[in-house]
Amino acid sequence: MSPPGSVLHWLARLPPERPVAMLLRHAARPPIPPGETGNELALTREGVTEAKQLGGLLGRRLVSLHTSPVLRCRQTAEALREGARVPLDILSNRMLGAPGAFVVDEVLGGQTLQRLGLESFLEHLISGKGGLPGVAEPSAAASSLVRHMLEHVGDVQGLHVFVTHDSLVAPTVARMLQCPVPPEDWPEYLEAAFFWREGPDVRGAYRTRTSVCLGR
């Protein structure tokens, strides 16, 4: 199985002269047991293989690796690095996990997620509604995450990968690109959104969508 088509599409079209932040969902994992967070779930064998394949496609375009502290995200970063054959440090970044940009209180946020279920929880963040216990206002959280990534990217040309979860990628896309992200458009394993600067603007891209980001 190859990386998602949308990732291949944008890798061929991203501006080569600019630093680009790639907000990437981790590779494939087993199902999360009911009532658990799944933080200790490792990648499947297929997930490791697919992440190495994506790393090979990135190659020397990959210039930095940042990851959620969760095991499956770190394993994804390690497989990307192995596939790309680049000697990079893997930088743990709590903004990409929980607590992080969206879940600001791990206990309350986890309880909220368990109470609502992942689909309702994500739909709430994607819609931009506020007021969930332990969770930041979604538009502010998305803007903060993109700003944080671009500060880390700086002026270093190439792809800067930030490995995280679908629960961060989907609402960040929805709030920053101001577009609907229904369940069928939630990111697959190893699917990504891309962000870069063009003069005073920040541009974002995901699947077939690209636009100047709002609330940056």
C-alpha positions as CSV (number, residue, x, y, z in Angstrom):
1,M,0.0,0.0,0.0
2,S,1.4,3.4,-1.0
3,P,1.0,6.7,1.0
4,P,-2.4,8.5,0.5
5,G,-2.9,10.0,-2.9
6,S,-3.5,13.5,-1.4
7,V,0.0,13.4,0.1
8,L,1.5,12.4,-3.2
9,H,-0.5,15.2,-4.9
10,W,0.9,17.9,-2.7
11,L,4.4,16.6,-2.5
12,A,4.6,17.2,-6.3
13,R,3.1,20.7,-6.0
14,L,4.5,22.3,-2.9
15,P,6.7,25.4,-3.5
16,P,10.2,23.9,-3.5
17,E,11.8,27.2,-2.4
18,R,9.8,27.5,0.8
19,P,9.9,26.0,4.3
20,V,6.7,23.9,4.7
21,A,5.1,22.4,7.8
22,M,3.6,19.0,7.2
23,L,1.0,18.1,9.9
24,L,0.9,14.3,9.5
25,R,-1.4,11.7,11.0
26,H,0.6,8.7,12.3
27,A,0.8,5.4,10.5
28,A,-1.6,2.4,11.0
29,R,-2.2,1.1,14.5
30,P,-4.5,-1.7,15.9
31,P,-8.0,-0.7,17.0
32,I,-8.2,1.1,20.4
33,P,-10.0,-1.0,23.0
34,P,-13.2,0.6,24.3
35,G,-12.7,2.9,27.3
36,E,-8.9,3.2,26.7
37,T,-6.8,6.0,25.2
38,G,-4.6,3.7,23.2
39,N,-1.5,5.8,24.1
40,E,0.6,2.6,24.4
41,L,-0.5,1.0,21.1
42,A,2.3,0.4,18.7
43,L,2.1,0.6,15.0
44,T,1.2,-2.4,13.0
45,R,3.9,-4.1,10.8
46,E,2.1,-2.6,7.8
47,G,2.1,0.8,9.4
48,V,5.9,0.7,9.9
49,T,6.4,-0.4,6.3
50,E,4.1,2.4,4.9
51,A,5.8,5.1,7.0
52,K,9.2,3.9,5.7
53,Q,7.9,4.1,2.2
54,L,6.7,7.7,2.8
55,G,10.1,8.6,4.3
56,G,11.7,7.3,1.1
57,L,9.5,9.6,-1.0
58,L,10.5,12.6,1.3
59,G,14.2,11.8,1.1
60,R,16.4,14.8,1.6
61,R,13.5,17.1,1.4
62,L,12.8,16.0,5.0
63,V,14.7,18.5,7.2
64,S,13.1,18.2,10.6
65,L,11.0,15.7,12.6
66,H,8.6,16.7,15.4
67,T,6.3,14.2,17.1
68,S,3.6,13.8,19.7
69,P,5.0,11.9,22.7
70,V,2.5,9.1,22.1
71,L,4.3,5.8,21.1
72,R,2.7,5.3,17.7
73,C,3.6,8.9,16.6
74,R,7.2,8.5,17.7
75,Q,7.4,5.1,15.9
76,T,6.0,6.8,12.8
77,A,8.8,9.5,13.0
78,E,11.4,6.8,13.4
79,A,10.2,4.9,10.4
80,L,10.1,8.1,8.3
81,R,13.7,8.9,9.3
82,E,14.8,5.4,8.4
83,G,13.0,5.5,5.0
84,A,14.4,8.9,4.2
85,R,17.9,8.0,5.3
86,V,18.6,11.3,6.9
87,P,20.4,11.7,10.2
88,L,17.8,13.9,12.0
89,D,17.0,14.2,15.7
90,I,13.3,13.4,16.5
91,L,11.9,16.2,18.7
92,S,9.1,15.4,21.1
93,N,6.5,18.2,21.0
94,R,3.6,18.2,23.5
95,M,1.6,20.7,21.3
96,L,1.0,17.6,19.0
97,G,-0.5,15.5,21.8
98,A,-2.7,15.8,24.8
99,P,-2.3,18.0,26.7
100,G,-1.5,20.1,23.7
101,A,-3.0,22.6,21.3
102,F,-6.6,21.4,21.6
103,V,-6.8,19.3,24.8
104,V,-5.4,21.5,27.5
105,D,-6.3,19.4,30.5
106,E,-5.4,15.7,29.9
107,V,-7.7,14.3,32.6
108,L,-10.8,16.5,31.8
109,G,-10.2,16.3,28.1
110,G,-9.8,12.5,28.2
111,Q,-13.1,12.2,30.2
112,T,-14.8,14.4,27.6
113,L,-13.5,12.3,24.8
114,Q,-14.7,9.1,26.5
115,R,-18.1,10.6,27.2
116,L,-18.8,11.9,23.7
117,G,-16.9,9.3,21.7
118,L,-14.3,10.2,19.1
119,E,-16.8,11.1,16.3
120,S,-18.8,13.5,18.3
121,F,-15.7,14.9,19.9
122,L,-14.1,15.6,16.5
123,E,-17.3,17.0,15.1
124,H,-17.4,19.5,17.9
125,L,-13.8,20.7,17.3
126,I,-14.3,20.8,13.5
127,S,-17.4,22.9,13.8
128,G,-15.6,25.5,16.0
129,K,-17.9,25.2,19.0
130,G,-16.3,26.0,22.3
131,G,-17.1,25.0,25.9
132,L,-16.0,21.4,26.2
133,P,-14.3,20.6,29.6
134,G,-10.6,20.4,29.2
135,V,-10.6,21.6,25.6
136,A,-9.4,24.9,24.1
137,E,-11.6,27.0,21.8
138,P,-11.0,25.2,18.5
139,S,-10.2,28.2,16.2
140,A,-7.8,29.6,18.7
141,A,-6.2,26.2,19.2
142,A,-5.8,25.6,15.4
143,S,-4.2,29.1,14.9
144,S,-1.9,28.5,17.9
145,L,-0.8,25.2,16.5
146,V,0.0,26.5,13.0
147,R,1.8,29.5,14.4
148,H,3.8,27.2,16.6
149,M,4.8,25.0,13.7
150,L,5.8,27.8,11.5
151,E,7.9,29.3,14.2
152,H,9.8,26.0,14.4
153,V,10.1,25.9,10.6
154,G,11.7,29.3,10.5
155,D,13.6,30.0,7.2
156,V,14.9,26.4,6.7
157,Q,13.9,25.3,3.2
158,G,12.3,21.9,2.9
159,L,9.7,19.7,4.6
160,H,9.3,19.9,8.4
161,V,7.1,17.0,9.6
162,F,4.9,17.2,12.7
163,V,3.5,13.7,13.5
164,T,0.2,13.8,15.4
165,H,-3.3,12.4,15.5
166,D,-6.5,12.8,13.4
167,S,-8.1,14.6,16.3
168,L,-5.6,17.5,15.7
169,V,-5.3,17.3,11.9
170,A,-9.0,17.5,11.1
171,P,-10.0,20.5,13.2
172,T,-6.8,22.4,12.3
173,V,-7.8,22.0,8.6
174,A,-11.4,22.9,9.2
175,R,-10.7,26.0,11.3
176,M,-7.6,27.3,9.3
177,L,-8.9,26.7,5.8
178,Q,-12.5,27.5,6.8
179,C,-13.9,24.5,5.1
180,P,-16.2,21.6,6.1
181,V,-14.4,18.4,7.0
182,P,-17.1,15.7,7.2
183,P,-16.2,12.2,8.5
184,E,-15.4,10.9,5.1
185,D,-12.7,13.6,4.8
186,W,-11.0,12.9,8.1
187,P,-7.4,12.1,7.6
188,E,-6.4,8.5,6.8
189,Y,-3.2,7.1,8.3
190,L,-0.2,9.0,7.0
191,E,-2.4,11.7,5.5
192,A,-1.3,15.3,6.0
193,A,-2.1,19.0,5.8
194,F,0.5,21.4,4.7
195,F,1.2,25.0,5.8
196,W,3.7,27.6,4.5
197,R,4.2,31.4,4.3
198,E,3.7,33.5,1.2
199,G,4.7,37.0,2.1
200,P,2.4,38.2,4.9
201,D,0.0,35.3,4.4
202,V,-0.1,31.7,5.6
203,R,-1.4,29.2,3.0
204,G,-2.8,25.8,3.9
205,A,-3.5,22.7,1.8
206,Y,-5.4,19.5,2.4
207,R,-6.7,17.0,-0.2
208,T,-8.2,19.2,-3.0
209,R,-8.3,22.4,-0.9
210,T,-5.9,25.2,-0.7
211,S,-6.4,28.7,0.7
212,V,-5.0,31.6,2.7
213,C,-5.5,30.6,6.3
214,L,-7.8,32.6,8.6
215,G,-7.2,33.4,12.2
216,R,-3.4,33.0,11.8
